[in-house]
Amino acid sequence: LTPMHELMERLPSGATVYADKGYNSAQDEAWIEGETGIRLVPRRRENMEPNTLAETFGLARYRGRVETLYSQLEAWGTQRLHARTQEGWTIKVLASLFALLCLNAD
């Protein structure tokens, strides 16, 4: 299993996951949907069947938010967080996300 498979194990059946070009493989999409009921919608490459209009709308709507948040966390230096344990690192990332949420709240 790839990290993408592991990330989706905890999602509820029927969920839709939007991804970028790095995660698309027809076999992976079929396996994930068949095993978990989760629909993987990657941005399609030029040599693949294009995304439907609904998929394109979903990608535009949600991927922008994810990319913006990732850029903000990267600017804060979360890639250089140091912790002794995985749990400690997770706490630091969650604290950074909470702080970012507070700053961006309207």
C-alpha positions as CSV (number, residue, x, y, z in Angstrom):
1,L,0.0,0.0,0.0
2,T,1.1,3.5,-0.7
3,P,0.8,6.5,1.7
4,M,-2.3,7.5,-0.3
5,H,-4.0,4.2,0.6
6,E,-3.1,4.5,4.2
7,L,-4.4,8.1,4.5
8,M,-7.8,7.0,3.1
9,E,-8.2,4.0,5.4
10,R,-9.9,6.1,8.1
11,L,-12.3,8.0,5.8
12,P,-15.9,7.0,5.7
13,S,-17.2,5.1,2.7
14,G,-18.7,7.4,0.1
15,A,-16.2,10.1,0.7
16,T,-14.5,11.9,-2.3
17,V,-10.8,12.7,-2.1
18,Y,-9.4,15.4,-4.6
19,A,-5.7,14.9,-5.4
20,D,-3.1,16.3,-7.8
21,K,-1.4,14.6,-10.8
22,G,1.0,12.7,-8.6
23,Y,-1.6,10.3,-7.3
24,N,-3.5,9.2,-10.4
25,S,-3.4,5.7,-11.6
26,A,-6.5,4.0,-13.0
27,Q,-5.6,0.8,-11.1
28,D,-5.2,2.7,-7.8
29,E,-8.5,4.6,-8.3
30,A,-10.4,1.4,-9.0
31,W,-8.7,-0.5,-6.1
32,I,-9.4,2.3,-3.6
33,E,-13.0,2.7,-4.6
34,G,-13.6,-1.1,-4.7
35,E,-12.0,-1.8,-1.3
36,T,-13.1,1.3,0.6
37,G,-15.9,2.9,-1.3
38,I,-13.9,6.2,-1.3
39,R,-13.7,8.0,-4.7
40,L,-10.3,9.3,-5.6
41,V,-10.5,12.3,-8.0
42,P,-7.1,13.3,-9.3
43,R,-6.3,16.0,-11.7
44,R,-6.0,14.0,-14.9
45,R,-2.9,14.1,-17.1
46,E,-3.1,15.0,-20.8
47,N,-2.8,11.3,-21.9
48,M,-5.8,10.3,-19.7
49,E,-9.5,10.6,-20.0
50,P,-10.3,14.2,-18.9
51,N,-12.1,15.1,-15.7
52,T,-15.8,15.5,-15.8
53,L,-17.3,19.0,-15.3
54,A,-18.3,18.1,-11.7
55,E,-14.8,16.8,-11.0
56,T,-13.2,19.9,-12.4
57,F,-15.4,22.1,-10.2
58,G,-14.6,20.0,-7.1
59,L,-10.9,20.2,-7.9
60,A,-11.0,24.0,-8.4
61,R,-13.1,24.4,-5.2
62,Y,-11.1,22.3,-2.8
63,R,-7.5,22.1,-4.1
64,G,-7.0,25.8,-3.9
65,R,-7.8,25.8,-0.2
66,V,-5.4,23.0,0.4
67,E,-2.6,24.6,-1.6
68,T,-3.1,27.9,0.2
69,L,-3.0,26.3,3.6
70,Y,0.1,24.2,2.7
71,S,1.9,27.4,1.5
72,Q,1.0,29.2,4.7
73,L,2.3,26.3,6.9
74,E,5.4,26.1,4.8
75,A,6.0,29.8,5.2
76,W,5.7,29.3,9.0
77,G,8.5,26.7,8.8
78,T,6.5,23.6,9.7
79,Q,8.9,21.5,7.5
80,R,11.6,22.3,9.9
81,L,9.7,21.3,13.1
82,H,11.8,19.1,15.3
83,A,10.3,16.7,17.8
84,R,11.5,13.5,19.6
85,T,8.4,11.5,18.8
86,Q,5.8,11.3,16.1
87,E,3.2,12.4,18.7
88,G,5.2,15.5,19.6
89,W,5.5,16.4,15.9
90,T,1.8,15.9,15.4
91,I,1.0,18.2,18.4
92,K,3.3,20.9,16.9
93,V,1.6,20.7,13.5
94,L,-1.9,20.8,15.0
95,A,-0.9,23.8,17.1
96,S,0.3,25.5,14.0
97,L,-2.9,24.7,12.2
98,F,-4.9,26.0,15.1
99,A,-2.9,29.3,15.2
100,L,-3.4,29.6,11.4
101,L,-7.2,29.0,11.8
102,C,-7.3,31.8,14.4
103,L,-5.5,34.2,12.2
104,N,-7.6,33.5,9.1
105,A,-11.0,33.4,10.9
106,D,-13.4,36.1,9.7
